[in-house]
Amino acid sequence: MSTINQVQSVAAQPLSTPAAGAAKGMATTSPPARKPIRARSRDRETWIRIVFTAAGLFSVVVMALIIMFLFREGAYLFKTVSLSDFILGTAWYPTYDPPDFGIGPLILGSMSVTLVSSLIAVPLGVGAALYLAEVANPRVREWVKPGVELLASLPSVVLGFVGMVVIAPLMQELWDIPTGLNILNASLMLALMAIPTITSISEDALYAVPRDLMEASLALGATRWETLTRVLLPGALSGVGTAVILGMSRAMGETMVVLMVAGGAAQIPTSIFDSVRPMPATIAAEMGETPFGSEHYYALFAIGIVLFLLTLGFNLVAAWISSRFQQKGAATL
């Protein structure tokens, strides 16, 4: 009986084959399990968020450092020159003895070229946007829109050269004026630079107006012109207003064009044919010849502070217009 029991116990044991042994060895040396797809996706999204956050913070930090440097350098001037004399002074003679650091003529020069260029660019830019958005057929739009946007790619020095060589002599011949380098010439060149900005942003705003508003206006018997002026433009007022302000800001901060064709005279203008010297042109023309650490040097940085505050004001007004008149549906009108 004992012999029979031993045979039965041996038969009951599983056979150990070479394949089973190899499989057992492989099971003990297999690599660790990979993360689930959802966990890997979360890790990737975390890294993407970190990269974009760092990029955004980098821009903010660089801007903050530039502003700190600008205000630190410009503040030294006000140890010897009062703020009222600097802003309201009518004489800019930084190399005289004693020097005069009144930037009133420079501020008026910048304001004058910005205002006149806006009077030229705003009707043309908004009109071009209306034409491209609602009037032009697709074939014409394919040709006109790239042509308008091509103006934005023209270097400012090229426009300045055109103003000096072509527009200035033409003005002298037509109106018999002493010089063609004046407010009107600079404003024409700045308007050409601002038109693409105004047109592009205004066109996007016009496309964002709900189509049912125009269809309802036309169904009630309004003409196409009445629909454009009384329905479409009010509905896009937020974007159009932002486009106008940004175009004016572009004209205010432009340097090369006004340096070449505005005339370079630091005087209070009395007509559009007077030569002026806007603030960006003053900084560009005089910074390279100014001794480091002199009052003149700090005065140019102070002009940069004034220019920065003016352009910041334009951007804040654009943001207010965008939020105040934002189209939120058909019930907004």
Secondary structure, DSSP 8 states (H G I E B T S, - for coil): -HHHHHHHHHHHS----HHHHHHHHHHHT-------HHHHHHHHHHHHHHHHHHHHHHHHHHHHHHHHHHHHHHHGGGGTS-HHHHHH---EETTSSS-EE--HHHHHHHHHHHHHHHHHHHHHHHHHHHIIIIIS-HHHHHHHHHHHHHHHHS-HHHHHHHIIIIIHHHHHHHH--S-S-SHHHHHHHHHHHHHHHHHHHHHHHHHTS-HHHHHHHHHTT--HHHHIIIIIHHHTHHHHHHHHHHHHHHHHH--HHHHHHSB---S--SSTTS-B--HHHHHHHHGGGS-TTSHHHHHHHHHHHHHHHHHHHHHHHHHHHHHHT---SGGG-
